[in-house]
Amino acid sequence: MRVVATNEAKTHLSALLQEVTKGETIVISRGRKRLAKLVPYDEPAARPRVGEVMDAPFLIPDDALRPMNEQELQTWGLK
């Protein structure tokens, strides 16, 4: 990680951006205070369109929605 002063960053911005595209990280500082960081830009993942399936479909077993029996109700403190 390279640290450059604000005046150097203004003067050499194009060169600094070339370094960043090669994977370098540049920190811009004013005196000893670090102000900003130049890092390579990562394209965000494409968002799904309306109605597009994001995940693989899954199956809910038939017994998942059945009523609880007496023992299950007691176990959950519902009776």
C-alpha positions in Angstrom: 0.0 0.0 0.0 1.4 3.3 -1.1 0.7 6.6 0.7 0.7 9.9 -1.3 0.0 13.5 -0.4 -3.0 15.3 -1.8 -0.9 17.6 -4.0 0.9 14.6 -5.5 -2.4 12.8 -6.0 -3.8 15.8 -7.9 -0.6 16.1 -10.1 -0.3 12.4 -10.8 -3.9 11.1 -10.7 -3.7 9.3 -14.1 -0.5 7.4 -13.1 -2.0 6.5 -9.7 -5.1 5.2 -11.4 -3.0 3.0 -13.7 -1.3 1.5 -10.6 -4.7 0.9 -9.0 -5.9 -1.0 -12.1 -2.9 -3.3 -11.7 -4.0 -4.2 -8.1 -2.1 -1.6 -6.1 -3.9 0.3 -3.2 -3.1 4.0 -2.9 -3.9 6.0 0.3 -4.2 9.8 -0.1 -3.2 11.8 2.9 -3.0 15.4 4.1 0.0 15.6 6.4 -0.2 12.5 8.6 -4.0 12.2 8.4 -5.1 9.6 5.9 -8.1 10.9 3.9 -9.0 8.4 1.2 -8.1 5.1 -0.3 -7.9 4.2 -4.1 -8.7 0.6 -4.7 -9.5 -1.4 -7.8 -13.2 -1.3 -8.6 -15.2 -4.6 -8.5 -18.3 -4.8 -10.6 -21.2 -5.8 -8.3 -23.0 -9.0 -9.0 -25.9 -8.6 -11.4 -29.3 -8.2 -9.7 -32.0 -10.5 -10.8 -34.8 -9.2 -12.9 -38.4 -9.1 -11.7 -39.8 -12.6 -11.8 -36.3 -14.2 -12.3 -35.6 -17.2 -10.0 -32.6 -16.5 -7.7 -32.3 -19.9 -6.0 -33.0 -23.5 -7.0 -36.6 -24.5 -6.2 -37.0 -26.6 -3.1 -39.6 -29.1 -1.9 -41.6 -28.8 1.4 -42.4 -32.3 2.7 -46.1 -33.0 3.1 -45.8 -33.7 6.8 -44.2 -30.3 7.5 -47.7 -28.7 7.5 -49.6 -31.4 9.4 -51.1 -30.6 12.8 -49.0 -31.4 15.8 -49.9 -34.5 17.9 -50.4 -34.4 21.6 -46.7 -35.2 22.5 -45.4 -32.5 20.2 -47.7 -29.9 21.6 -46.5 -30.8 25.1 -42.9 -30.7 24.0 -43.3 -27.2 22.7 -45.2 -26.2 25.9 -48.4 -25.5 23.9 -50.6 -27.8 26.0 
